[in-house]
Amino acid sequence: MYQGRHCNINDYQYLERSSKEFLLVINRDNLDLKDLNSYLKIFSDFDFDISSKIRMCLEKLSTNKDKYLSKITNLLDELKNNVLVDINEHN
């Protein structure tokens, strides 16, 4: 669901774009977690729990970048899959 309503294809495309941009930002050398709040808000509009998990991974990113980047990517994939399921079930 997106902001309390069932998702449509435009929501999925928005999430896809936002996810790609987000991954580009977190791969920058001068990462500032404040720059990521708008993306986390977008993800939270789709699924608060997944957004919270992404936030926790971000906080640990500096300790093991590859490990937590992989976890974040998996969480984003899970979120996109959930949106696709919602679209297929309700449209």
Biopython code that builds the backbone (N, CA, C, O; Angstrom):
import numpy as np
from Bio.PDB.StructureBuilder import StructureBuilder

atoms = [
    (1, "MET", "N", (0.847, -1.172, 0.000)),
    (1, "MET", "CA", (0.000, 0.000, 0.000)),
    (1, "MET", "C", (0.892, 1.235, 0.000)),
    (1, "MET", "O", (2.024, 1.206, 0.485)),
    (2, "TYR", "N", (0.370, 2.294, -0.542)),
    (2, "TYR", "CA", (1.085, 3.559, -0.581)),
    (2, "TYR", "C", (0.197, 4.624, 0.047)),
    (2, "TYR", "O", (-0.886, 4.919, -0.459)),
    (3, "GLN", "N", (0.651, 5.188, 1.128)),
    (3, "GLN", "CA", (-0.101, 6.195, 1.865)),
    (3, "GLN", "C", (-1.522, 5.737, 2.166)),
    (3, "GLN", "O", (-2.471, 6.515, 2.063)),
    (4, "GLY", "N", (-1.659, 4.479, 2.534)),
    (4, "GLY", "CA", (-2.941, 3.940, 2.959)),
    (4, "GLY", "C", (-3.870, 3.473, 1.852)),
    (4, "GLY", "O", (-4.999, 3.069, 2.130)),
    (5, "ARG", "N", (-3.427, 3.518, 0.616)),
    (5, "ARG", "CA", (-4.285, 3.042, -0.481)),
    (5, "ARG", "C", (-3.516, 1.982, -1.262)),
    (5, "ARG", "O", (-2.294, 1.873, -1.158)),
    (6, "HIS", "N", (-4.254, 1.209, -2.040)),
    (6, "HIS", "CA", (-3.604, 0.181, -2.839)),
    (6, "HIS", "C", (-2.746, 0.817, -3.922)),
    (6, "HIS", "O", (-3.082, 1.871, -4.462)),
    (7, "CYS", "N", (-1.654, 0.174, -4.225)),
    (7, "CYS", "CA", (-0.672, 0.700, -5.175)),
    (7, "CYS", "C", (-1.141, 0.548, -6.617)),
    (7, "CYS", "O", (-1.959, -0.311, -6.949)),
    (8, "ASN", "N", (-0.591, 1.413, -7.454)),
    (8, "ASN", "CA", (-0.801, 1.299, -8.891)),
    (8, "ASN", "C", (0.578, 1.337, -9.561)),
    (8, "ASN", "O", (1.596, 1.491, -8.888)),
    (9, "ILE", "N", (0.599, 1.198, -10.856)),
    (9, "ILE", "CA", (1.870, 1.110, -11.579)),
    (9, "ILE", "C", (2.688, 2.397, -11.432)),
    (9, "ILE", "O", (3.917, 2.340, -11.403)),
    (10, "ASN", "N", (2.042, 3.527, -11.341)),
    (10, "ASN", "CA", (2.767, 4.787, -11.144)),
    (10, "ASN", "C", (3.507, 4.800, -9.806)),
    (10, "ASN", "O", (4.615, 5.326, -9.707)),
    (11, "ASP", "N", (2.888, 4.222, -8.786)),
    (11, "ASP", "CA", (3.543, 4.119, -7.483)),
    (11, "ASP", "C", (4.798, 3.254, -7.588)),
    (11, "ASP", "O", (5.846, 3.581, -7.031)),
    (12, "TYR", "N", (4.668, 2.151, -8.310)),
    (12, "TYR", "CA", (5.823, 1.264, -8.482)),
    (12, "TYR", "C", (6.948, 1.986, -9.212)),
    (12, "TYR", "O", (8.109, 1.880, -8.817)),
    (13, "GLN", "N", (6.621, 2.708, -10.259)),
    (13, "GLN", "CA", (7.644, 3.430, -11.016)),
    (13, "GLN", "C", (8.310, 4.497, -10.150)),
    (13, "GLN", "O", (9.521, 4.706, -10.235)),
    (14, "TYR", "N", (7.527, 5.163, -9.328)),
    (14, "TYR", "CA", (8.056, 6.160, -8.393)),
    (14, "TYR", "C", (9.016, 5.498, -7.398)),
    (14, "TYR", "O", (10.095, 6.023, -7.124)),
    (15, "LEU", "N", (8.618, 4.360, -6.869)),
    (15, "LEU", "CA", (9.469, 3.631, -5.939)),
    (15, "LEU", "C", (10.749, 3.158, -6.621)),
    (15, "LEU", "O", (11.828, 3.234, -6.033)),
    (16, "GLU", "N", (10.642, 2.684, -7.824)),
    (16, "GLU", "CA", (11.807, 2.221, -8.583)),
    (16, "GLU", "C", (12.802, 3.369, -8.785)),
    (16, "GLU", "O", (13.996, 3.208, -8.533)),
    (17, "ARG", "N", (12.316, 4.513, -9.233)),
    (17, "ARG", "CA", (13.180, 5.688, -9.437)),
    (17, "ARG", "C", (13.830, 6.126, -8.127)),
    (17, "ARG", "O", (15.032, 6.383, -8.073)),
    (18, "SER", "N", (13.023, 6.205, -7.083)),
    (18, "SER", "CA", (13.517, 6.648, -5.780)),
    (18, "SER", "C", (14.571, 5.689, -5.240)),
    (18, "SER", "O", (15.561, 6.118, -4.646)),
    (19, "SER", "N", (14.360, 4.403, -5.443)),
    (19, "SER", "CA", (15.317, 3.399, -4.980)),
    (19, "SER", "C", (16.659, 3.539, -5.686)),
    (19, "SER", "O", (17.712, 3.459, -5.053)),
    (20, "LYS", "N", (16.619, 3.747, -6.988)),
    (20, "LYS", "CA", (17.855, 3.921, -7.757)),
    (20, "LYS", "C", (18.609, 5.164, -7.303)),
    (20, "LYS", "O", (19.824, 5.123, -7.109)),
    (21, "GLU", "N", (17.892, 6.264, -7.133)),
    (21, "GLU", "CA", (18.516, 7.505, -6.670)),
    (21, "GLU", "C", (19.118, 7.312, -5.275)),
    (21, "GLU", "O", (20.234, 7.754, -5.001)),
    (22, "PHE", "N", (18.371, 6.656, -4.416)),
    (22, "PHE", "CA", (18.807, 6.395, -3.044)),
    (22, "PHE", "C", (20.118, 5.613, -3.031)),
    (22, "PHE", "O", (21.044, 5.953, -2.295)),
    (23, "LEU", "N", (20.190, 4.570, -3.846)),
    (23, "LEU", "CA", (21.412, 3.761, -3.897)),
    (23, "LEU", "C", (22.596, 4.569, -4.420)),
    (23, "LEU", "O", (23.729, 4.371, -3.980)),
    (24, "LEU", "N", (22.340, 5.463, -5.341)),
    (24, "LEU", "CA", (23.415, 6.337, -5.822)),
    (24, "LEU", "C", (23.913, 7.252, -4.703)),
    (24, "LEU", "O", (25.117, 7.460, -4.549)),
    (25, "VAL", "N", (22.995, 7.782, -3.943)),
    (25, "VAL", "CA", (23.363, 8.693, -2.855)),
    (25, "VAL", "C", (24.154, 7.960, -1.779)),
    (25, "VAL", "O", (25.156, 8.483, -1.293)),
    (26, "ILE", "N", (23.730, 6.772, -1.402)),
    (26, "ILE", "CA", (24.449, 6.094, -0.309)),
    (26, "ILE", "C", (25.797, 5.554, -0.748)),
    (26, "ILE", "O", (26.605, 5.162, 0.094)),
    (27, "ASN", "N", (26.055, 5.525, -2.034)),
    (27, "ASN", "CA", (27.360, 5.091, -2.517)),
    (27, "ASN", "C", (28.347, 6.245, -2.668)),
    (27, "ASN", "O", (29.504, 6.029, -3.029)),
    (28, "ARG", "N", (27.900, 7.458, -2.397)),
    (28, "ARG", "CA", (28.811, 8.601, -2.467)),
    (28, "ARG", "C", (29.830, 8.523, -1.332)),
    (28, "ARG", "O", (29.573, 7.946, -0.275)),
    (29, "ASP", "N", (30.967, 9.109, -1.579)),
    (29, "ASP", "CA", (32.020, 9.113, -0.561)),
    (29, "ASP", "C", (31.672, 9.993, 0.637)),
    (29, "ASP", "O", (32.019, 9.671, 1.773)),
    (30, "ASN", "N", (31.001, 11.079, 0.384)),
    (30, "ASN", "CA", (30.693, 12.028, 1.462)),
    (30, "ASN", "C", (29.244, 11.879, 1.927)),
    (30, "ASN", "O", (28.491, 12.852, 1.956)),
    (31, "LEU", "N", (28.873, 10.697, 2.277)),
    (31, "LEU", "CA", (27.494, 10.397, 2.681)),
    (31, "LEU", "C", (27.143, 11.117, 3.977)),
    (31, "LEU", "O", (27.868, 11.043, 4.969)),
    (32, "ASP", "N", (26.030, 11.804, 3.941)),
    (32, "ASP", "CA", (25.473, 12.440, 5.122)),
    (32, "ASP", "C", (24.069, 11.864, 5.305)),
    (32, "ASP", "O", (23.220, 12.002, 4.424)),
    (33, "LEU", "N", (23.828, 11.231, 6.426)),
    (33, "LEU", "CA", (22.536, 10.576, 6.648)),
    (33, "LEU", "C", (21.362, 11.550, 6.550)),
    (33, "LEU", "O", (20.243, 11.135, 6.248)),
    (34, "LYS", "N", (21.602, 12.835, 6.800)),
    (34, "LYS", "CA", (20.533, 13.830, 6.687)),
    (34, "LYS", "C", (20.021, 13.928, 5.248)),
    (34, "LYS", "O", (18.859, 14.262, 5.015)),
    (35, "ASP", "N", (20.900, 13.632, 4.288)),
    (35, "ASP", "CA", (20.505, 13.683, 2.879)),
    (35, "ASP", "C", (19.521, 12.574, 2.513)),
    (35, "ASP", "O", (18.917, 12.607, 1.441)),
    (36, "LEU", "N", (19.363, 11.615, 3.384)),
    (36, "LEU", "CA", (18.557, 10.439, 3.066)),
    (36, "LEU", "C", (17.146, 10.477, 3.649)),
    (36, "LEU", "O", (16.332, 9.596, 3.372)),
    (37, "ASN", "N", (16.865, 11.483, 4.446)),
    (37, "ASN", "CA", (15.555, 11.540, 5.110)),
    (37, "ASN", "C", (14.390, 11.555, 4.138)),
    (37, "ASN", "O", (13.364, 10.926, 4.397)),
    (38, "SER", "N", (14.528, 12.258, 3.034)),
    (38, "SER", "CA", (13.414, 12.316, 2.079)),
    (38, "SER", "C", (13.154, 10.945, 1.456)),
    (38, "SER", "O", (12.006, 10.577, 1.209)),
    (39, "TYR", "N", (14.228, 10.192, 1.202)),
    (39, "TYR", "CA", (14.059, 8.837, 0.660)),
    (39, "TYR", "C", (13.428, 7.910, 1.698)),
    (39, "TYR", "O", (12.551, 7.109, 1.372)),
    (40, "LEU", "N", (13.870, 8.019, 2.927)),
    (40, "LEU", "CA", (13.307, 7.175, 3.980)),
    (40, "LEU", "C", (11.823, 7.473, 4.179)),
    (40, "LEU", "O", (11.041, 6.572, 4.483)),
    (41, "LYS", "N", (11.440, 8.727, 4.008)),
    (41, "LYS", "CA", (10.019, 9.095, 4.092)),
    (41, "LYS", "C", (9.232, 8.422, 2.973)),
    (41, "LYS", "O", (8.140, 7.903, 3.203)),
    (42, "ILE", "N", (9.789, 8.431, 1.757)),
    (42, "ILE", "CA", (9.129, 7.768, 0.627)),
    (42, "ILE", "C", (8.944, 6.287, 0.935)),
    (42, "ILE", "O", (7.851, 5.746, 0.765)),
    (43, "PHE", "N", (10.007, 5.635, 1.384)),
    (43, "PHE", "CA", (9.929, 4.203, 1.683)),
    (43, "PHE", "C", (8.942, 3.933, 2.810)),
    (43, "PHE", "O", (8.228, 2.930, 2.790)),
    (44, "SER", "N", (8.902, 4.822, 3.784)),
    (44, "SER", "CA", (7.974, 4.673, 4.898)),
    (44, "SER", "C", (6.525, 4.800, 4.439)),
    (44, "SER", "O", (5.637, 4.147, 4.988)),
    (45, "ASP", "N", (6.285, 5.640, 3.432)),
    (45, "ASP", "CA", (4.928, 5.769, 2.890)),
    (45, "ASP", "C", (4.434, 4.456, 2.292)),
    (45, "ASP", "O", (3.229, 4.219, 2.211)),
    (46, "PHE", "N", (5.363, 3.611, 1.876)),
    (46, "PHE", "CA", (5.011, 2.296, 1.344)),
    (46, "PHE", "C", (4.963, 1.246, 2.455)),
    (46, "PHE", "O", (4.025, 0.452, 2.524)),
    (47, "ASP", "N", (5.981, 1.245, 3.325)),
    (47, "ASP", "CA", (6.057, 0.228, 4.370)),
    (47, "ASP", "C", (6.964, 0.733, 5.490)),
    (47, "ASP", "O", (8.179, 0.833, 5.318)),
    (48, "PHE", "N", (6.368, 1.045, 6.625)),
    (48, "PHE", "CA", (7.119, 1.612, 7.743)),
    (48, "PHE", "C", (8.179, 0.649, 8.266)),
    (48, "PHE", "O", (9.293, 1.068, 8.582)),
    (49, "ASP", "N", (7.845, -0.632, 8.360)),
    (49, "ASP", "CA", (8.791, -1.607, 8.916)),
    (49, "ASP", "C", (10.039, -1.739, 8.047)),
    (49, "ASP", "O", (11.156, -1.757, 8.563)),
    (50, "ILE", "N", (9.856, -1.831, 6.753)),
    (50, "ILE", "CA", (11.006, -1.952, 5.861)),
    (50, "ILE", "C", (11.837, -0.669, 5.908)),
    (50, "ILE", "O", (13.067, -0.722, 5.913)),
    (51, "SER", "N", (11.176, 0.460, 5.941)),
    (51, "SER", "CA", (11.890, 1.737, 6.041)),
    (51, "SER", "C", (12.721, 1.797, 7.327)),
    (51, "SER", "O", (13.851, 2.285, 7.318)),
    (52, "SER", "N", (12.170, 1.310, 8.404)),
    (52, "SER", "CA", (12.899, 1.286, 9.682)),
    (52, "SER", "C", (14.121, 0.380, 9.613)),
    (52, "SER", "O", (15.178, 0.711, 10.149)),
    (53, "LYS", "N", (13.973, -0.761, 8.953)),
    (53, "LYS", "CA", (15.107, -1.669, 8.786)),
    (53, "LYS", "C", (16.197, -1.035, 7.931)),
    (53, "LYS", "O", (17.384, -1.196, 8.213)),
    (54, "ILE", "N", (15.796, -0.319, 6.896)),
    (54, "ILE", "CA", (16.766, 0.373, 6.045)),
    (54, "ILE", "C", (17.507, 1.419, 6.874)),
    (54, "ILE", "O", (18.726, 1.553, 6.765)),
    (55, "ARG", "N", (16.776, 2.154, 7.696)),
    (55, "ARG", "CA", (17.393, 3.170, 8.559)),
    (55, "ARG", "C", (18.434, 2.532, 9.497)),
    (55, "ARG", "O", (19.521, 3.080, 9.683)),
    (56, "MET", "N", (18.105, 1.404, 10.069)),
    (56, "MET", "CA", (19.059, 0.720, 10.959)),
    (56, "MET", "C", (20.307, 0.297, 10.196)),
    (56, "MET", "O", (21.418, 0.414, 10.712)),
    (57, "CYS", "N", (20.134, -0.186, 8.989)),
    (57, "CYS", "CA", (21.284, -0.579, 8.168)),
    (57, "CYS", "C", (22.148, 0.632, 7.831)),
    (57, "CYS", "O", (23.376, 0.542, 7.822)),
    (58, "LEU", "N", (21.514, 1.745, 7.558)),
    (58, "LEU", "CA", (22.258, 2.961, 7.240)),
    (58, "LEU", "C", (23.138, 3.394, 8.402)),
    (58, "LEU", "O", (24.257, 3.868, 8.208)),
    (59, "GLU", "N", (22.620, 3.226, 9.605)),
    (59, "GLU", "CA", (23.381, 3.615, 10.792)),
    (59, "GLU", "C", (24.615, 2.735, 10.982)),
    (59, "GLU", "O", (25.577, 3.143, 11.633)),
    (60, "LYS", "N", (24.588, 1.534, 10.419)),
    (60, "LYS", "CA", (25.707, 0.600, 10.546)),
    (60, "LYS", "C", (26.570, 0.555, 9.290)),
    (60, "LYS", "O", (27.559, -0.177, 9.241)),
    (61, "LEU", "N", (26.205, 1.321, 8.294)),
    (61, "LEU", "CA", (26.869, 1.274, 7.006)),
    (61, "LEU", "C", (28.370, 1.540, 7.098)),
    (61, "LEU", "O", (29.156, 0.944, 6.363)),
    (62, "SER", "N", (28.759, 2.421, 7.987)),
    (62, "SER", "CA", (30.178, 2.770, 8.095)),
    (62, "SER", "C", (31.010, 1.633, 8.696)),
    (62, "SER", "O", (32.230, 1.609, 8.531)),
    (63, "THR", "N", (30.371, 0.703, 9.383)),
    (63, "THR", "CA", (31.121, -0.403, 9.992)),
    (63, "THR", "C", (31.434, -1.515, 9.003)),
    (63, "THR", "O", (32.489, -2.145, 9.084)),
    (64, "ASN", "N", (30.511, -1.760, 8.058)),
    (64, "ASN", "CA", (30.722, -2.800, 7.052)),
    (64, "ASN", "C", (29.861, -2.465, 5.843)),
    (64, "ASN", "O", (28.743, -2.962, 5.702)),
    (65, "LYS", "N", (30.394, -1.624, 4.982)),
    (65, "LYS", "CA", (29.607, -1.070, 3.872)),
    (65, "LYS", "C", (29.032, -2.148, 2.962)),
    (65, "LYS", "O", (27.850, -2.094, 2.623)),
    (66, "ASP", "N", (29.835, -3.120, 2.560)),
    (66, "ASP", "CA", (29.348, -4.148, 1.633)),
    (66, "ASP", "C", (28.195, -4.956, 2.223)),
    (66, "ASP", "O", (27.197, -5.217, 1.552)),
    (67, "LYS", "N", (28.346, -5.340, 3.466)),
    (67, "LYS", "CA", (27.319, -6.146, 4.126)),
    (67, "LYS", "C", (25.994, -5.383, 4.221)),
    (67, "LYS", "O", (24.940, -5.917, 3.876)),
    (68, "TYR", "N", (26.055, -4.148, 4.685)),
    (68, "TYR", "CA", (24.820, -3.405, 4.902)),
    (68, "TYR", "C", (24.249, -2.846, 3.609)),
    (68, "TYR", "O", (23.039, -2.648, 3.507)),
    (69, "LEU", "N", (25.080, -2.594, 2.641)),
    (69, "LEU", "CA", (24.587, -2.190, 1.330)),
    (69, "LEU", "C", (23.797, -3.337, 0.695)),
    (69, "LEU", "O", (22.766, -3.119, 0.058)),
    (70, "SER", "N", (24.289, -4.538, 0.875)),
    (70, "SER", "CA", (23.586, -5.715, 0.377)),
    (70, "SER", "C", (22.234, -5.882, 1.078)),
    (70, "SER", "O", (21.230, -6.185, 0.434)),
    (71, "LYS", "N", (22.214, -5.685, 2.380)),
    (71, "LYS", "CA", (20.958, -5.790, 3.125)),
    (71, "LYS", "C", (19.962, -4.728, 2.687)),
    (71, "LYS", "O", (18.769, -5.000, 2.556)),
    (72, "ILE", "N", (20.459, -3.519, 2.464)),
    (72, "ILE", "CA", (19.582, -2.435, 2.012)),
    (72, "ILE", "C", (19.004, -2.761, 0.641)),
    (72, "ILE", "O", (17.812, -2.566, 0.402)),
    (73, "THR", "N", (19.840, -3.253, -0.248)),
    (73, "THR", "CA", (19.381, -3.624, -1.592)),
    (73, "THR", "C", (18.315, -4.709, -1.504)),
    (73, "THR", "O", (17.313, -4.653, -2.217)),
    (74, "ASN", "N", (18.521, -5.683, -0.646)),
    (74, "ASN", "CA", (17.532, -6.747, -0.466)),
    (74, "ASN", "C", (16.216, -6.204, 0.095)),
    (74, "ASN", "O", (15.138, -6.631, -0.319)),
    (75, "LEU", "N", (16.306, -5.273, 1.026)),
    (75, "LEU", "CA", (15.095, -4.673, 1.591)),
    (75, "LEU", "C", (14.335, -3.864, 0.542)),
    (75, "LEU", "O", (13.106, -3.900, 0.495)),
    (76, "LEU", "N", (15.067, -3.138, -0.294)),
    (76, "LEU", "CA", (14.413, -2.393, -1.373)),
    (76, "LEU", "C", (13.751, -3.337, -2.365)),
    (76, "LEU", "O", (12.654, -3.063, -2.851)),
    (77, "ASP", "N", (14.412, -4.441, -2.663)),
    (77, "ASP", "CA", (13.814, -5.442, -3.554)),
    (77, "ASP", "C", (12.544, -6.028, -2.937)),
    (77, "ASP", "O", (11.550, -6.237, -3.634)),
    (78, "GLU", "N", (12.578, -6.289, -1.649)),
    (78, "GLU", "CA", (11.395, -6.805, -0.949)),
    (78, "GLU", "C", (10.256, -5.785, -1.020)),
    (78, "GLU", "O", (9.104, -6.146, -1.257)),
    (79, "LEU", "N", (10.586, -4.527, -0.814)),
    (79, "LEU", "CA", (9.569, -3.478, -0.871)),
    (79, "LEU", "C", (8.959, -3.385, -2.261)),
    (79, "LEU", "O", (7.739, -3.304, -2.404)),
    (80, "LYS", "N", (9.803, -3.398, -3.282)),
    (80, "LYS", "CA", (9.284, -3.336, -4.659)),
    (80, "LYS", "C", (8.429, -4.558, -4.975)),
    (80, "LYS", "O", (7.398, -4.442, -5.636)),
    (81, "ASN", "N", (8.851, -5.719, -4.507)),
    (81, "ASN", "CA", (8.061, -6.934, -4.721)),
    (81, "ASN", "C", (6.703, -6.825, -4.028)),
    (81, "ASN", "O", (5.683, -7.220, -4.594)),
    (82, "ASN", "N", (6.687, -6.294, -2.813)),
    (82, "ASN", "CA", (5.422, -6.121, -2.089)),
    (82, "ASN", "C", (4.473, -5.199, -2.857)),
    (82, "ASN", "O", (3.266, -5.437, -2.899)),
    (83, "VAL", "N", (5.021, -4.156, -3.458)),
    (83, "VAL", "CA", (4.201, -3.230, -4.228)),
    (83, "VAL", "C", (3.629, -3.940, -5.462)),
    (83, "VAL", "O", (2.457, -3.766, -5.797)),
    (84, "LEU", "N", (4.455, -4.730, -6.126)),
    (84, "LEU", "CA", (3.970, -5.481, -7.289)),
    (84, "LEU", "C", (2.859, -6.452, -6.902)),
    (84, "LEU", "O", (1.879, -6.598, -7.632)),
    (85, "VAL", "N", (3.006, -7.108, -5.774)),
    (85, "VAL", "CA", (1.959, -8.019, -5.296)),
    (85, "VAL", "C", (0.679, -7.238, -5.043)),
    (85, "VAL", "O", (-0.402, -7.680, -5.430)),
    (86, "ASP", "N", (0.788, -6.092, -4.402)),
    (86, "ASP", "CA", (-0.381, -5.264, -4.135)),
    (86, "ASP", "C", (-1.070, -4.843, -5.426)),
    (86, "ASP", "O", (-2.297, -4.869, -5.520)),
    (87, "ILE", "N", (-0.276, -4.457, -6.418)),
    (87, "ILE", "CA", (-0.831, -4.066, -7.717)),
    (87, "ILE", "C", (-1.578, -5.239, -8.349)),
    (87, "ILE", "O", (-2.702, -5.090, -8.827)),
    (88, "ASN", "N", (-0.942, -6.389, -8.342)),
    (88, "ASN", "CA", (-1.548, -7.575, -8.979)),
    (88, "ASN", "C", (-2.807, -8.048, -8.262)),
    (88, "ASN", "O", (-3.720, -8.574, -8.898)),
    (89, "GLU", "N", (-2.863, -7.868, -6.961)),
    (89, "GLU", "CA", (-4.031, -8.324, -6.207)),
    (89, "GLU", "C", (-5.220, -7.373, -6.301)),
    (89, "GLU", "O", (-6.370, -7.795, -6.177)),
    (90, "HIS", "N", (-4.944, -6.101, -6.518)),
    (90, "HIS", "CA", (-6.035, -5.112, -6.367)),
    (90, "HIS", "C", (-6.309, -4.287, -7.604)),
    (90, "HIS", "O", (-7.114, -3.358, -7.553)),
    (91, "ASN", "N", (-5.667, -4.598, -8.706)),
    (91, "ASN", "CA", (-5.939, -3.830, -9.932)),
    (91, "ASN", "C", (-6.301, -4.769, -11.054)),
    (91, "ASN", "O", (-6.567, -4.324, -12.171)),
]
sb = StructureBuilder()
sb.init_structure("model")
sb.init_model(0)
sb.init_chain("A")
sb.init_seg("    ")
for serial, (resi, resn, name, xyz) in enumerate(atoms, 1):
    if name == "N":
        sb.init_residue(resn, " ", resi, " ")
    sb.init_atom(name, np.array(xyz, "f"), 0.0, 1.0, " ", f" {name:<3s}", serial, name[0])
structure = sb.get_structure()
